[in-house]
């Protein structure tokens, strides 16, 4: 660990992790739990402040102290949009937590908490690290006070590339890729997925693990199976839950894929699925910033077909580590599946190359070391600007955005629209 820690192991810097999200355990929550566990084991004193029962339970199981609250943002897409009273309570609570627990560093695990943590961190002189697991539009970055963070970390280049030139000239902006924990993927007693699907030894079994939400485009996978069912014996296991589950179930019925597709509920024992006897893993999202389940599938030595989009193209090289296809393109997906079915050696080489690549490049140890370095940099220098300077910077940023909008779009288009109903994390 770092020199800072080695000098005084009796004093553990208190790190407050703040997470605002849905009541589930998915990508950003998994990464956060890994960070909490590492912090506790490596001479930090972690404290979690969140709004999720599921996350609070998992963190408590790790021995982490947890504070739960009802979170809100002002003028953002989350509802209610204008709960000033609750927002004011969050400001007071943030100040109380930092003072009572002697917090040395705040780690916001997504963009939303930044809105109430930035003013309080500036007021108390506490450094704030903003950890982004999604792309945020410019108006959202303004609304959530991103420019008040002392350090901004994206999970991939695709997260930070959308920032405007010199937008964050006062902050350190960096990328720390997610690390993959083999213990979450590998299982000595895997499920017999072929038996669960009533698959014959000659059937080609496809596995999908992930959220059943629009941007994951699981329907494309169903259309591909429907396209291939006449010429190939295919089975598909879909593991997950989400808002699209009913629609996908209806589509299976509509396409008459009852004996081809089976849904499995989301569960904690995903390793039993990853380590199963499936033939390949397919996920073709329309948007992604990293693709945690893809990397996990590669650790499990499964050949992968996925989308050729920003974020994923930072993980895989086409035809070397995976087959990358254009998003929302069923025909190209069908061609890729046929390639894996007809060429067993291709499946083998893709799986072997990807497994070695992920283990070497996206290890959990590398991620944790990078965050330790980021923490130590902030602990040594504290927050860069006080509350007054932050407010002036915010005013300057808003004014610049206003003038730019006026010059490029005309005054009648000056209204800044905000995202509505779309999850960013």
Secondary structure, DSSP 8 states (H G I E B T S, - for coil): --HHHHH-TTS-EEEEEEE---SS--HHHHHHHHHHHHHHHTTEEEEEEES-HHHHHHHHHTT-EEEE-----SSSSSSSS--HHHHHHHHHHHHHHHHHTT--EEEESSSTTHHHHHHHHHHHT-EEEEEESS---HHHHHHTTGGG-SEEEESSHHHHTTS-TTTTTTSEEEE----B-GGGT--TT---HHHHTT--TTSEEEEEES--SGGG-HHHHHHHHHHHTTTS-EEEEEE--STTHHHHHHHHHHTT-TTTEEEE---S-HHHHHTSS-SEEEE--S--SS-HHHHHHHHTT-EEEEE--TTGGGT--BTTTBEEE-TT-HHHHHHHHHHHHH-HHHHHHHHHHHHHHHHHHSBHHHHHHHHHHHHHHHHHH--SS-HHHHHHHHHHHHHHHHHHHHHHH-GGG-------S----
